[in-house]
């Protein structure tokens, strides 16, 4: 019943090797069953498959030559456990001490209970035009903070790219050859369900983004929903079909232009606010879809940014590149 | 009539709780991944459906009830699909363990 924990390096390679060997045996078996006419007709296909097999064997040899022994990982894991417990315990004690110094919850004299909250609740809808006070708060009153968060997302995606993006060459070929080895390929069940669910997920994400200033939601949550829909589409249909509408070029253009437009919108707010000018953009009727000035557009830009980042993380971790 | 509805809803909710308990128990009791997935799926399908049915009976015919139907439909789709993908992956990467467990059938 119980399975021993095996050395994962050796299991991984033996699995890939089994896969390649099995494929070779299958080809030989199929070849032996065929008549001469069939052999002649499917010659081209056979040649392609044989070439694929040869390439896989080359990748396997390459991977075997270019990996280092993982013995140091075992020592590292032992140390890691001890240090993790120590760090967690220290953090726990620090947080408990800090909490013990905080004022009582709900006390009327607390420093958090001041005129700022009163202003947000009483004048939020009138000043920002957003029925959802939270959206008006994070995209208008505290827009600087949210702009920083969006930049953090951009920098995080850039860092993951620096670490995981694979350059052209042998490594990239190896990544492609074994991209779907562990995952089901062309699984009809997932494809049928994805064909039904993905459009619904996209529509829900767009609804959440466009209604960000009217109902709970906004750019971050809607973008996360659209990113999840993209990931579902990829896992059902593979990267080849996704690249027809979302490749590295689209990713770059969408992400950078969304961030630039977002910064432009907020710069307008900062400039007008810092100089004490009036806002000349009409706020519209609170409750309508097109209202609340720039908040709707900022939501759309943030949503694009978040959706791109989510999908890029998935693609980078899975195969080390967007195309 | 109110009482009948309440009792039916209560029975549904109690059975849902029992199903969830069985699911959790199975996930911790079994060692082999496919057995564990089987018992986890009980909570996601049967437990969820009974819980939603109980809540719908309590609330009567309102928008809330129709939303619950949608929740059940969507979760039945996604949870079973994710179980299917995990199972297929387990079969792909660890055929030896699967054969040991099933006796080569």
Interface residues (C-beta under 8 A of the other chain):
Chain A: X1 X2 X3 X15 X181 X182 X183 X184 X187 X189 X190 X193 X196 X197 X235
Chain B: X31 X32 X74 X77 X78 X81 X84 X85 X88 X89 X92 X93 X97
